Each structure stands twice: as structure tokens, then as C-alpha cells.
Amino acid sequence: MTAERRLYLPLLGGVIALAWLTLWIWERSPYGRYLRHAELAGLDLSDSRELLLRAALYVLGWTLMTVAMMLPNVLPLLAIFQRLVAPRAERAQYLTLCILGYLGVWMAFGVMAHGADLAIHEGTERIAWLEENAWAIGAGTLLMAGAFQFSALKYRCLDKCRTPLSFVMEHWRGRHDHWNAFWLGVHHGIFCVGCCWALMLLMFGVGIGNVGWMLALGAVMVVEKNVSWGRHIGRPLGVALLAWSLAVALEVLRWPGT
């Protein structure tokens, strides 16, 4: 094994650790509020300078969260891909493009999720019932995330993520190598979003910089994809999320106006 191969995955591990550390420090800093999606509410859209600053900070925060939470899920695939392209002179470029393709899908998901979040905030201000019952948004998110744990789509995508060797063999053509490496990452990212999107939406309820929740959800996703019994935790998790959603609704019905 070459020194380059020995160092590549530890280097990625260092990048992941640095992302966690940066988010932990950021969350505790005076600028930690910029990691919370609630800051989007009431934003003055006419102030282009402030809008660009907030957008840049949210993109940075989402990028760090994606690296911290989701990059660990692709390490098994990268290890296999690294061995496959090891004889090639441009192997580092292929691996980098694969990572960029994977993270790019999660960035696109983040943009759509933030857009939907803004629309919900706008709707809350315009629809009287939502404004008076804002708890329904959180309960609905938990309900949706819990129900998705029982869907066929969840397990179809999860099975793809749990077999990185088969995935690489299916999607690595060995032609137009740079483009192919990028699309290998994109395809894996699509399936990863397919099985994890509902859990990631929970981050909008607690703030994308809440390191405790990130650790919990990130651990669930890593176990699901990389541990032999991980596939079996989805349905118990779904039951827990559905129960949580029901508990939120019952609490409001029990103590209306709280």
C-alpha cells in the first residue's frame, strides 16, 4: 500500500473531525444564531447586502453539516473506489470529483429544503390557522419522517447504499473517467438523499448547528448503512418518531394555548 493510499482516508477523517469542531465552536459563538433556520423569519428581503450575508452563512453552515454528517456514510464506497483507481495517475482527481459529486447532491437538497422552509415561514405569516398553531409544523415534520421509515423507497435506496462494491461496479464505466467519477458520487448522493432526506429535515426543527442532534442523527444514518443489523433500526425509529409527533399533538390538546 502506497503512502498516498494510507493517508487518504485518515485525511478525510480529519476533514470530518474539523467540520464537527467548527460547528461546535460556531454554535457557541455570538454568531451561532446564523445556524438556526428561525433566523430566516422576518429577514428583510429588500436589504440585498444582509440577504447575501445570511445566504452565505447558511450555505457555509449547511456545507459543514453535510461534511460532518454525510461524508462518513460514503467512506466505504471511497475506500473501494480508491483501490480500484489506485493504478491510475489521476486517482486523486477521481476521488475528489466523486466526493464533490456526492456533496453537490446534498447541497442541492439543502437549497430546496431551505426554500421550502422559507415558504413555510411565509405561509405561517399569511395563514391565520398556521400562525396560531405553529406546533403543527413540527408535529407534521415528525409525522412525515416517521412514516417514511416504513416506505419501500427508503429501503430500496438504503440497500443501494449498503452495497458499495456493487454500486461502484454498476456505476464506474472506466470511460470519460473524470466525468464518470463525478457521476459516481452524484448517483451515490441521490440514493443517500433518498434514504435519509426525512431525517435530515428534522434538523430544521432544531437548527442545523445543534451538534447534539447532529451526532444522534448522524450516528443513526451511519449505523443504518454500515452495520450488519443497521437495516433493522428504521422501523423502530419510525415508531418513535410517530409517537413523538402524537405526543406533541396531545400535549397541545391537553394544554391549549401553550
KEKOL-29682 format. One line per 3 residues: number of its first residue (from 0); their letters; for each residue x negated, y, z negated of N, C-alpha, C. Coordinates in Angstrom, 2 decimals. Atoms other than C-alpha are relative to their C-alpha. Example, Ala and Ser with C-alpha at 12.3 -4.5 7.8 and 13.67 -1.06 7.14 Angstrom:
0 = AS = -0.89:-1.19:0.00:-12.30:-4.50:-7.80:-0.90:1.20:0.00; 0.82:-1.19:0.06:-13.67:-1.06:-7.14:0.77:1.09:-0.73
# end
This chain:
0 = MTA = -0.84:-1.19:0.00:0.00:0.00:0.00:-0.89:1.25:0.00; 0.80:-1.21:-0.10:-1.41:3.37:1.02:0.33:0.96:-1.15; -0.23:-1.00:1.04:-1.79:6.26:-1.41:1.24:0.82:0.30
3 = ERR = -1.17:-0.78:-0.41:0.85:8.14:0.60:1.28:-0.71:-0.40; -1.20:0.76:0.35:3.39:5.35:0.08:0.19:-0.07:-1.50; -0.10:0.08:1.46:2.58:5.08:-3.60:0.50:1.32:-0.60
6 = LYL = -0.32:-1.31:0.57:3.07:8.82:-4.13:1.37:0.52:0.43; -1.19:-0.62:-0.58:6.18:9.46:-2.01:1.19:-0.07:-0.95; -1.16:0.11:0.88:8.90:8.09:-4.32:-0.23:0.67:-1.35
9 = PLL = 0.23:-0.80:1.23:7.24:9.45:-7.51:0.13:1.50:0.25; -0.15:-1.42:-0.33:7.12:12.81:-5.75:1.48:0.38:0.05; -1.44:-0.26:-0.03:10.86:12.60:-5.05:0.58:0.00:-1.41
12 = GGV = -0.45:0.03:1.39:11.38:11.64:-8.68:-0.33:1.29:-0.72; 0.38:-1.27:0.59:9.51:14.77:-9.68:0.90:1.13:0.45; -0.92:-1.02:-0.53:11.72:16.90:-7.42:1.35:-0.10:-0.70
15 = IAL = -1.27:0.21:0.68:14.83:15.37:-9.00:-0.08:0.51:-1.44; 0.18:-0.45:1.39:13.48:15.99:-12.52:-0.08:1.52:-0.08; 0.11:-1.45:-0.02:12.63:19.58:-11.61:1.37:0.64:0.21
18 = AWL = -1.35:-0.52:-0.22:16.20:20.13:-10.34:0.81:-0.05:-1.29; -0.69:0.11:1.29:17.60:18.86:-13.65:-0.49:1.07:-0.97; 0.58:-0.96:0.93:15.23:21.03:-15.65:0.42:1.43:0.35
21 = TLW = -0.39:-1.35:-0.44:16.02:24.13:-13.57:1.45:0.30:-0.36; -1.41:-0.20:0.34:19.76:23.65:-14.04:0.20:0.14:-1.51; -0.10:-0.07:1.46:19.32:23.08:-17.78:-0.41:1.38:-0.50
24 = IWE = 0.46:-1.34:0.40:17.35:26.32:-18.14:0.96:1.07:0.49; -0.92:-0.98:-0.60:19.69:28.25:-15.81:1.30:0.06:-0.80; -1.27:0.04:0.72:22.79:27.10:-17.72:-0.09:0.77:-1.31
27 = RSP = 0.19:-0.65:1.30:21.34:28.52:-20.95:-0.50:1.44:0.12; 0.50:-1.35:-0.21:20.13:31.76:-19.42:1.16:0.99:0.09; -1.07:-0.99:-0.17:22.07:35.07:-19.16:0.71:-0.11:1.34
30 = YGR = -0.60:0.15:-1.33:22.78:34.09:-15.56:0.77:-1.31:0.15; -0.69:1.28:-0.05:24.44:30.79:-16.48:1.42:0.09:0.52; -1.38:-0.16:-0.47:27.86:32.22:-15.64:0.12:-0.20:1.51
33 = YLR = -0.06:0.17:-1.45:26.95:32.07:-11.96:0.09:-1.45:0.43; -0.16:1.41:-0.30:27.05:28.29:-12.18:1.43:-0.47:-0.22; -1.38:0.39:0.31:30.71:28.30:-13.21:0.93:0.55:1.08
36 = HAE = -0.85:-0.39:-1.12:33.30:28.33:-10.48:1.02:1.06:-0.39; -0.97:-1.00:0.42:35.61:30.51:-12.58:-0.47:1.42:0.30; 0.52:-1.32:-0.33:33.31:33.42:-11.77:0.48:0.48:1.36
39 = LAG = -0.50:-0.39:-1.32:34.75:33.36:-8.26:1.32:0.76:-0.12; -1.29:-0.68:0.18:38.10:34.51:-9.62:-0.24:1.49:-0.25; 0.11:-1.43:0.21:38.51:38.25:-9.41:-1.18:0.65:0.70
42 = LDL = 1.14:-0.57:-0.71:35.50:38.72:-7.16:0.48:1.06:1.00; -0.36:-1.09:-0.90:35.67:42.00:-5.27:-0.55:-0.30:1.40; 0.41:0.39:-1.35:35.60:40.88:-1.64:-0.44:1.18:0.85
45 = SDS = 0.41:-1.18:-0.78:35.06:44.44:-0.45:-1.45:0.38:-0.27; 1.40:-0.28:0.34:31.63:44.58:-2.12:-0.88:-1.05:0.65; 0.74:1.00:-0.76:29.55:42.80:0.51:-1.31:-0.39:-0.67
48 = REL = 1.27:0.30:0.66:26.34:43.07:-1.49:0.20:-1.00:-1.14; -0.30:0.91:1.10:27.86:41.44:-4.56:0.45:-1.35:0.52; -0.50:1.24:-0.58:29.58:38.86:-2.38:-1.16:-0.87:0.50
51 = LLR = 1.15:0.75:-0.51:26.31:37.86:-0.69:-0.85:-0.55:-1.15; 0.77:0.46:1.16:24.52:37.66:-4.06:0.66:-1.20:-0.65; -0.72:1.12:0.61:27.21:35.44:-5.55:-0.07:-1.24:0.89
54 = AAL = 0.04:1.13:-0.91:27.29:33.27:-2.44:-1.36:-0.69:-0.04; 1.35:0.57:0.05:23.51:32.83:-2.52:-0.23:-0.79:-1.28; 0.18:0.68:1.29:23.58:31.90:-6.21:0.79:-1.30:-0.06
57 = YVL = -0.79:1.23:-0.01:26.39:29.38:-5.73:-0.60:-1.05:0.91; 0.66:0.95:-0.90:24.61:27.80:-2.77:-1.23:-0.61:-0.69; 1.18:0.50:0.71:21.43:27.54:-4.84:0.41:-0.97:-1.11
60 = GWT = -0.45:0.87:1.07:23.33:26.06:-7.78:0.51:-1.33:0.53; -0.51:1.25:-0.58:25.13:23.52:-5.59:-1.14:-0.85:0.55; 1.14:0.74:-0.52:21.86:22.58:-3.89:-0.75:-0.72:-1.12
63 = LMT = 0.69:0.61:1.14:20.17:21.96:-7.24:0.82:-1.16:-0.56; -0.85:1.07:0.52:23.15:19.92:-8.43:-0.02:-1.21:0.93; 0.03:1.09:-0.97:23.12:17.86:-5.23:-1.30:-0.78:-0.10
66 = VAM = 1.29:0.67:0.14:19.41:17.13:-5.56:-0.05:-0.81:-1.29; 0.07:0.65:1.30:19.76:16.28:-9.25:0.90:-1.23:-0.08; -0.98:1.06:0.17:22.88:14.10:-8.99:0.01:-1.02:1.12
69 = MLP = -0.25:0.89:-1.13:22.96:12.67:-5.49:-1.27:-0.59:0.61; 1.23:0.54:-0.59:19.34:12.27:-4.36:-0.41:-1.33:-0.64; 0.33:1.32:0.55:18.81:9.41:-6.88:0.74:-1.15:0.67
72 = NVL = -0.78:1.06:-0.63:21.53:7.48:-5.05:-0.59:-0.48:1.31; 0.55:0.36:-1.30:19.56:7.48:-1.80:-1.42:-0.56:-0.10; 1.37:0.48:0.16:16.21:6.38:-3.26:-0.19:-1.44:0.50
75 = PLL = 0.18:1.35:-0.55:16.78:2.65:-2.47:-0.08:-0.01:1.52; 0.04:-0.07:-1.46:17.52:3.49:1.17:-1.32:0.61:0.46; 1.25:-0.64:-0.39:14.48:5.78:1.35:-1.18:-0.93:-0.18
78 = AIF = 1.09:0.95:0.21:12.24:3.07:-0.08:-0.08:-1.00:1.14; -0.04:0.94:-1.13:13.37:0.66:2.64:-0.44:0.69:1.29; 0.34:-0.75:-1.21:13.10:3.30:5.36:-1.49:0.34:0.01
81 = QRL = 1.43:-0.31:0.09:9.64:4.25:4.13:-0.85:-1.19:0.44; 0.75:1.19:-0.41:8.41:0.68:4.54:0.14:-0.25:1.50; -0.25:0.25:-1.42:9.99:0.46:8.00:-0.83:0.91:0.89
84 = VAP = 0.71:-0.97:-0.86:8.32:3.62:9.36:-1.46:0.18:-0.42; 1.37:-0.17:0.51:5.04:3.18:7.45:-1.07:-0.03:1.09; 1.05:0.03:-1.03:3.03:2.26:10.60:-0.03:1.23:0.91
87 = RAE = -0.11:-1.11:-0.94:4.10:5.44:12.38:-0.70:1.24:-0.54; 0.78:-1.17:0.41:2.00:8.59:12.33:0.90:1.11:-0.56; -0.90:-1.08:0.41:5.05:10.84:11.83:0.98:-0.46:-1.09
90 = RAQ = -0.89:0.59:0.99:6.54:8.80:8.96:0.50:1.03:-1.02; -0.43:-1.00:0.97:6.60:11.76:6.55:1.10:0.89:0.58; -1.03:-0.81:-0.64:8.63:13.78:9.05:1.33:-0.76:0.05
93 = YLT = -1.22:0.79:-0.07:11.11:10.93:9.48:0.71:-0.03:-1.36; -0.58:0.05:1.35:11.63:10.62:5.72:0.59:1.34:-0.40; -0.51:-1.34:0.33:12.02:14.37:5.32:1.29:0.30:0.75
96 = LCI = -1.21:-0.23:-0.78:14.58:14.54:8.12:1.16:-0.84:-0.52; -1.04:0.85:0.57:16.50:11.64:6.60:0.58:0.65:-1.26; -0.44:-0.68:1.23:16.66:13.48:3.26:0.81:1.23:0.34
99 = LGY = -0.72:-1.22:-0.39:17.72:16.72:4.95:1.38:-0.32:0.56; -1.30:0.40:-0.53:20.49:14.93:6.82:0.96:-0.39:-1.12; -0.82:0.44:1.14:21.76:13.36:3.59:0.48:1.20:-0.82
102 = LGV = -0.36:-1.16:0.80:21.66:16.59:1.59:0.88:0.97:0.78; -0.82:-0.89:-0.83:23.16:18.51:4.53:1.47:-0.36:-0.06; -1.40:0.43:0.11:26.34:16.43:4.32:0.59:0.47:-1.32
105 = WMA = -0.49:-0.44:1.31:26.64:17.19:0.61:0.14:1.52:-0.06; -0.13:-1.45:-0.06:26.03:20.87:1.30:1.29:0.39:0.74; -1.24:-0.28:-0.74:28.85:20.85:3.87:1.22:-0.29:-0.87
108 = FGV = -1.09:0.30:0.93:31.11:19.16:1.32:0.15:1.11:-1.04; -0.04:-1.08:0.99:30.15:21.84:-1.21:0.65:1.25:0.54; -0.61:-1.18:-0.62:31.12:24.61:1.20:1.52:-0.17:0.07
111 = MAH = -1.45:0.25:-0.10:34.53:23.02:1.81:0.65:0.00:-1.38; -0.57:0.05:1.35:35.06:22.37:-1.91:0.11:1.40:-0.59; -0.06:-1.37:0.50:34.18:25.97:-2.79:1.11:0.77:0.71
114 = GAD = -1.07:-0.67:-0.74:36.53:27.19:-0.04:1.37:-0.38:-0.55; -1.27:0.45:0.56:39.36:25.06:-1.42:0.21:0.58:-1.39; -0.08:-0.56:1.34:38.57:26.30:-4.92:0.43:1.47:0.04
117 = LAI = -0.40:-1.41:-0.17:38.83:29.92:-3.77:1.48:0.10:0.38; -1.40:-0.01:-0.41:42.16:29.12:-2.09:0.93:-0.28:-1.18; -0.81:0.33:1.18:43.46:27.60:-5.33:0.09:1.21:-0.93
120 = HEG = -0.02:-1.21:0.83:42.43:30.70:-7.29:0.92:1.06:0.59; -0.85:-0.97:-0.67:44.15:32.87:-4.71:1.47:-0.40:-0.16; -1.37:0.48:0.16:47.26:30.69:-4.88:0.51:0.18:-1.41
123 = TER = -0.41:-0.18:1.40:47.29:30.87:-8.67:0.45:1.43:-0.25; -0.37:-1.41:0.18:47.45:34.66:-8.45:1.28:0.36:0.73; -1.16:-0.35:-0.82:50.20:34.63:-5.84:1.26:-0.79:-0.38
126 = IAW = -1.14:0.86:0.33:52.41:31.79:-7.13:0.23:0.05:-1.51; -0.27:-0.23:1.42:54.05:32.57:-10.44:-0.08:-1.28:-0.82; -0.01:1.26:0.77:54.53:28.95:-11.48:-1.41:-0.47:-0.30
129 = LEE = 1.39:0.41:0.21:50.83:28.15:-10.98:-0.69:0.90:-1.01; 0.62:-0.93:0.94:49.82:31.26:-12.88:0.41:-0.31:-1.44; -0.49:0.33:1.33:51.96:30.19:-15.81:-0.38:-1.41:-0.44
132 = NAW = 0.32:1.41:0.31:50.91:26.52:-15.59:-1.34:-0.38:0.62; 1.32:0.26:-0.57:47.23:26.67:-14.70:-0.56:-1.35:-0.41; 0.45:1.32:0.45:46.73:23.46:-16.68:0.27:-1.08:1.06
135 = AIG = -0.37:1.01:-1.00:48.39:21.60:-13.78:-1.10:-0.23:1.02; 1.09:0.15:-0.96:45.35:22.24:-11.58:-1.01:-1.01:-0.52; 0.94:0.95:0.60:43.00:20.44:-13.97:0.59:-1.40:-0.09
138 = AGT = -0.64:1.31:0.11:45.50:17.65:-14.60:0.14:-0.65:1.38; -0.13:0.53:-1.36:46.07:17.29:-10.85:-1.33:-0.51:0.54; 1.33:0.45:-0.43:42.34:17.04:-10.19:-0.35:-1.33:-0.64
141 = LLM = 0.25:1.28:0.69:42.01:14.29:-12.81:0.87:-1.11:0.59; -0.91:0.98:-0.58:45.05:12.52:-11.33:-0.51:-0.47:1.36; 0.51:0.34:-1.33:43.61:12.65:-7.82:-1.27:-0.84:-0.10
144 = AGA = 1.25:0.74:0.16:40.16:11.48:-8.95:0.26:-1.40:-0.53; -0.32:1.31:0.55:41.68:8.64:-10.96:0.65:-0.90:1.03; -0.69:0.81:-1.01:43.98:7.47:-8.16:-0.96:-0.47:1.08
147 = FQF = 0.92:0.36:-1.07:41.12:7.49:-5.66:-0.85:-1.22:-0.37; 0.81:1.14:0.41:39.25:4.90:-7.73:0.64:-1.34:0.38; -0.70:1.23:-0.38:41.86:2.36:-6.60:0.18:-0.13:1.52
150 = SAL = -0.24:-0.02:-1.45:41.74:3.21:-2.87:-0.95:-0.93:0.74; 0.84:0.86:-0.84:40.41:0.91:-0.15:-1.18:0.79:0.58; 1.07:-0.83:-0.57:38.39:3.81:1.32:-1.17:0.10:-0.97
153 = KYR = 1.05:-0.09:1.02:36.45:4.16:-1.94:-0.92:-1.22:0.09; 0.81:1.20:0.06:35.28:0.54:-1.84:-0.63:-0.36:1.34; 0.65:0.19:-1.31:34.62:0.44:1.88:-1.29:0.83:0.06
156 = CLD = 1.18:-0.88:0.00:32.25:3.41:1.52:-1.02:-0.47:-1.02; 0.91:0.46:1.04:30.78:2.02:-1.70:-0.79:-1.21:0.46; 0.71:1.18:-0.49:29.94:-1.29:-0.03:-1.12:0.38:0.97
159 = KCR = 1.04:-0.47:-0.91:28.01:0.58:2.65:-1.19:0.55:-0.79; 1.08:-0.60:0.80:26.03:2.48:0.01:-0.77:-1.04:-0.80; 0.63:1.02:0.84:25.27:-0.71:-1.94:-0.87:-0.96:0.79
162 = TPL = 0.82:0.90:-0.83:23.56:-2.42:1.01:-0.94:0.84:0.87; 0.86:-0.92:-0.77:20.75:-0.02:2.03:-0.77:-0.69:1.12; 0.74:0.69:-1.06:18.81:-2.65:4.02:0.87:-0.17:1.23
165 = SFV = -0.93:0.15:-1.13:21.83:-3.47:6.19:0.31:1.34:0.63; -0.33:-1.34:-0.51:22.58:0.23:6.51:-1.12:0.51:0.89; 1.14:-0.46:-0.82:19.08:1.05:7.78:-0.06:-0.78:1.30
168 = MEH = 0.06:0.83:-1.21:19.13:-1.87:10.22:1.12:0.38:0.98; -1.14:-0.35:-0.86:22.54:-0.73:11.52:-0.19:1.35:0.67; 0.04:-1.38:-0.49:21.68:2.95:11.99:-1.36:0.47:0.51
171 = WRG = 1.31:-0.41:-0.51:17.95:3.08:12.74:-0.24:-0.65:1.35; 0.11:0.53:-1.36:17.63:2.69:16.50:-1.44:-0.07:0.50; 1.38:0.00:-0.47:13.93:3.46:16.89:-0.18:0.77:1.29
174 = RHD = 0.09:-0.85:-1.18:14.72:5.79:19.81:0.33:1.43:-0.42; -0.18:-1.40:0.41:14.60:9.60:19.67:-0.18:0.10:-1.52; 0.22:0.32:1.42:13.02:8.98:16.30:0.36:1.13:-0.96
177 = HWN = -0.28:-1.08:0.93:13.27:12.43:14.72:1.50:0.22:-0.16; -1.45:-0.17:0.03:16.91:12.86:15.65:0.67:-1.19:-0.69; -0.55:1.22:0.57:17.65:9.27:14.68:-0.19:-0.04:-1.53
180 = AFW = 0.26:-0.04:1.44:16.03:9.73:11.25:0.96:0.97:-0.69; -0.93:-0.98:0.57:18.13:12.82:10.62:1.41:-0.59:-0.08; -1.35:0.56:0.00:21.33:10.99:11.62:0.14:-1.19:-0.92
183 = LGV = -0.04:1.05:1.01:20.43:8.06:9.41:0.41:0.61:-1.35; -0.36:-0.69:1.23:20.57:10.49:6.48:1.41:0.53:0.03; -1.36:-0.53:-0.13:23.77:12.09:7.78:1.02:-1.12:-0.20
186 = HHG = -0.95:1.11:0.12:25.53:8.73:8.12:0.09:-0.49:-1.44; -0.02:0.45:1.40:24.48:7.67:4.64:0.70:1.04:-0.88; -0.68:-1.05:0.75:25.62:11.04:3.28:1.50:-0.05:0.16
189 = IFC = -1.45:0.07:-0.25:29.05:10.62:4.89:0.63:-1.10:-0.85; -0.55:1.09:0.81:29.59:7.26:3.21:-0.12:0.30:-1.49; 0.18:-0.38:1.40:28.22:8.63:-0.06:1.09:0.99:-0.43
192 = VGC = -1.11:-0.92:0.28:30.69:11.53:0.06:1.31:-0.77:-0.04; -1.23:0.77:-0.06:33.37:9.01:0.99:0.34:-0.73:-1.28; -0.31:0.74:1.23:33.00:7.11:-2.26:-0.12:0.86:-1.25
195 = CWA = 0.27:-0.81:1.20:32.04:9.99:-4.60:0.70:1.35:-0.03; -0.51:-1.37:-0.08:33.93:13.10:-3.47:0.96:0.33:-1.15; -0.99:-0.29:1.03:36.70:12.76:-6.04:-0.67:0.27:-1.34
198 = LML = 0.72:-0.23:1.25:34.27:12.50:-8.95:-0.73:1.34:0.05; 0.71:-1.26:-0.11:32.28:15.45:-7.64:0.95:1.19:-0.19; -0.95:-1.09:0.19:35.45:17.57:-7.63:0.23:0.29:-1.48
201 = LMF = -0.16:-0.24:1.44:35.61:17.11:-11.39:-0.98:1.06:-0.48; 0.97:-1.01:0.41:32.53:19.34:-11.57:0.59:1.40:0.08; -0.60:-1.32:-0.11:34.73:22.25:-10.54:0.86:0.33:-1.22
204 = GVG = -0.75:-0.25:1.21:36.70:21.80:-13.74:-0.88:0.36:-1.18; 0.89:-0.21:1.14:33.65:22.03:-15.98:-1.15:0.94:0.33; 1.11:-0.87:-0.42:31.24:24.21:-13.95:-1.12:-0.85:0.56
207 = IGN = 0.98:0.85:-0.67:28.61:22.92:-11.58:-1.33:-0.06:-0.73; 1.26:0.03:0.74:25.85:23.70:-14.05:0.10:-0.65:-1.36; -0.15:0.67:1.28:27.24:21.73:-17.00:-0.82:-1.28:0.02
210 = VGW = 0.96:1.09:-0.13:24.27:19.41:-17.45:0.52:-1.28:-0.64; -0.54:1.19:0.63:26.07:17.06:-19.83:0.94:-0.77:0.91; -0.91:0.64:-0.94:28.86:16.37:-17.35:-0.74:-0.52:1.22
213 = MLA = 0.78:0.45:-1.15:26.37:16.14:-14.52:-0.68:-1.33:-0.30; 0.68:1.25:0.38:24.42:13.46:-16.38:0.99:-1.16:-0.04; -0.99:1.06:0.12:27.58:11.49:-17.13:0.49:-0.47:1.37
216 = LGA = -0.51:0.37:-1.32:28.99:11.61:-13.61:-1.11:-0.56:0.89; 1.12:0.51:-0.79:25.56:11.14:-12.01:-0.34:-1.43:-0.38; 0.29:1.35:0.46:24.95:8.05:-14.16:1.04:-0.99:0.53
219 = VMV = -1.05:0.87:-0.52:28.32:6.60:-13.12:-0.25:-0.33:1.47; 0.20:0.21:-1.43:27.53:7.06:-9.42:-1.24:-0.85:0.28; 1.20:0.81:-0.19:24.02:5.62:-9.71:0.27:-1.45:-0.35
222 = VEK = -0.31:1.37:0.41:25.31:2.56:-11.58:0.90:-0.67:1.03; -0.93:0.57:-0.99:28.15:2.05:-9.09:-0.75:-0.52:1.22; 0.64:0.30:-1.27:25.75:1.97:-6.17:-1.22:-0.92:-0.12
225 = NVS = 1.30:0.66:0.08:22.61:0.35:-7.54:-0.11:-1.10:-1.04; 0.02:1.05:1.01:23.53:-2.05:-10.35:0.95:-1.11:0.45; -0.75:1.14:-0.52:24.86:-5.55:-9.65:1.48:0.04:-0.39
228 = WGR = -1.39:-0.04:0.44:28.03:-5.05:-11.71:0.64:1.37:0.19; -0.48:-1.36:-0.11:28.43:-1.40:-10.76:1.31:0.16:0.75; -1.23:-0.11:-0.80:31.21:-2.02:-8.26:1.25:-0.15:-0.85
231 = HIG = -1.18:0.32:0.82:33.49:-3.13:-11.08:0.37:1.09:-1.00; -0.34:-1.04:0.97:33.46:0.11:-13.07:0.98:1.03:0.57; -0.85:-1.00:-0.64:35.52:2.08:-10.54:1.43:0.00:-0.53
234 = RPL = -1.40:0.07:0.43:38.95:0.82:-11.61:0.17:0.35:-1.49; -0.12:-0.49:1.39:38.38:1.15:-15.40:-0.18:1.51:-0.10; 0.18:-1.45:-0.01:37.11:4.66:-14.69:1.27:0.69:0.49
237 = GVA = -1.25:-0.55:-0.51:40.25:5.31:-12.65:1.09:0.02:-1.07; -0.99:0.06:1.09:42.43:4.19:-15.58:-0.27:1.10:-1.01; 0.37:-1.03:0.98:40.50:6.51:-17.92:0.37:1.40:0.50
240 = LLA = -0.32:-1.32:-0.55:40.93:9.49:-15.58:1.50:0.24:0.08; -1.46:-0.13:-0.03:44.64:8.82:-15.10:0.56:0.24:-1.40; -0.45:-0.19:1.38:45.08:8.54:-18.85:-0.33:1.41:-0.48
243 = WSL = 0.40:-1.37:0.38:43.20:11.82:-19.31:0.96:1.02:0.60; -0.94:-0.90:-0.66:45.45:13.53:-16.78:1.35:-0.01:-0.72; -1.27:0.13:0.72:48.52:12.20:-18.58:-0.08:0.69:-1.37
246 = AVA = 0.18:-0.62:1.32:47.12:13.34:-21.94:0.06:1.52:0.08; -0.06:-1.45:-0.19:46.65:16.88:-20.61:1.44:0.45:0.17; -1.40:-0.37:-0.24:50.24:16.99:-19.36:0.84:-0.14:-1.27
249 = LEV = -0.77:0.22:1.22:51.65:15.54:-22.59:-0.32:1.04:-1.06; 0.39:-1.02:0.98:49.68:18.00:-24.69:0.71:1.32:0.28; -0.68:-1.25:-0.36:51.17:20.91:-22.76:1.50:-0.11:-0.29
252 = LRW = -1.43:0.18:0.26:54.69:19.45:-23.02:0.29:0.00:-1.49; -0.19:0.05:1.45:54.20:18.88:-26.73:-0.14:1.38:-0.63; 0.24:-1.34:0.53:52.83:22.36:-27.36:0.10:1.02:1.13
255 = PGT = -0.15:-0.94:-1.12:54.27:24.56:-24.59:-0.50:1.39:-0.37; 0.52:-1.35:0.22:52.63:27.94:-24.18:-1.40:0.03:-0.53; 1.37:0.02:0.49:49.22:26.75:-25.45:-0.95:-0.10:1.16
# end
